[in-house]
Amino acid sequence: MTTEHFFVVGAQRSATTYLYHLLHEHPQIEMAKPIRPEPKFFLLDDLYAQGIDAYLEQFFDPAVSPDLRGEKSTSYCESEKAARRIADHFPQARIIFLLREPVERAVSNYWFSVRNGLETRPIGEAFREEDSRRGDYQTSVSPFAYVKRGLYIEQIEMYEQFFPREQIGIFLHERLIASPEALDSIYRFLGVGSSFNPPSWGQVINAGQKGSETLTPDLEQMLIGKFAKPNARLAERMGIDLTEWERTG
């Protein structure tokens, strides 16, 4: 029996590390290791040049024969190159997007960049000047794409160029952390037993730490405005109820 593959491609700061643990604990699934740093094999040219056999040998245990192998690399969600390469090698792969209310995600992303020494500007300046700074980085993806990274519909439509809609699963961070039924739906999407209760369910994993600076009402309203139309497109095109994301500003 051939082991199938799936990929958790995003979004960054949306409980994807928590999801990794929940998936890793399932007896039918083997997740790529280590969890940090993320493999990013299909994004980084030097790794990809080593070939797909090197990928399987480096990140998975050859002595294990699971039903599914999975990788979590959240940088993939914004890379057409990565999407194309995954499709070339694993055209039957299932793609998971785990999405968080984008204002909260952007704030969490900002503090993540601060904690890692990548961001020194105040939060308002960082958000308002994102467009001019987004291309200035030496990491695998921009640490300053706070708003751009929350335009989920653009990322999903990009993946639809390479994978049929039925192979793309869209799930909400807010539901995953609140209800085991949301995890069951992810297991069902992957085709593994949905009655499994993972030991890590309900644990706080990789929680972000915010600083003392908060969003001003004007800044929050600016962000709400930037995400309003993309969120509406996402809800309409994908048939997703985004009631949990409603904000008044």
Phi, psi and omega in degrees: 000131180279132178284129178271164184236152171219163184223127170269107189261350180166179007256152177305141180064039180230030179073026179290329176292320174301313179298320177308311182295319179296324178284319182299328182281348180288132186295343180265000188237138168242123178265147178300139180233148004281168177286330176227134353290154177300149184303310180054026186301319185276358177258319186271120187300320183293324176289313183300327181295342180287341177099160187292330177297321178295323177301310182295321181287325185282323190250354180228158181272115182294343180277353182256140179235074181282167172291324184224143168242138183229152175232141172245111173220102188288346175292339182296334187296337183248017183239110175295325178300314179295317180300317181294317182294319177300315181296325179298320185265328184228067185297339179267003184298148172265141185244127181249125168253123173250114192246140180243149176314123196291334176291312178299320179296317180298317179296315179298320178298319178300311182290331174297316178294322177298310183299330182266013175072019182262343184232129180237352184274153174301156188299319180296316179295318181299317181287319185288335183253017183304316186302324182276347184251344192300329181273002183260089181201159177238001176277178184295326173222164185294131174281357185251009184273053187297314180276312182306321183290345179265006177271070192299324184299327179293321180291318180295317179296327176297316180292333178292345174290339187242341182227142175295153185304324184290347177266001181249118180254130181244122184227155185255132176308315185298325180282323181298317183282350184255335191214131176295339178297328179293320176294320177304321182292327176291316177302317180295320178302322181279347179082025176248168182304126185267356181269001182290136177251101183289143180301331184276359181302130177085354179280151176270118184232128177058041180292141177281153178242118181270151174276189183280341182284133182238170177288133170284159177305320180295319180292319178298318180295324177299315181293318178303318180296321181293328184265349188302306183291315176300321177296319179295319177297318179299312181297316184287313186289324183262355180066042184249134175277116182251035180302324181297341184267358185292131179229150179259345180078000000 
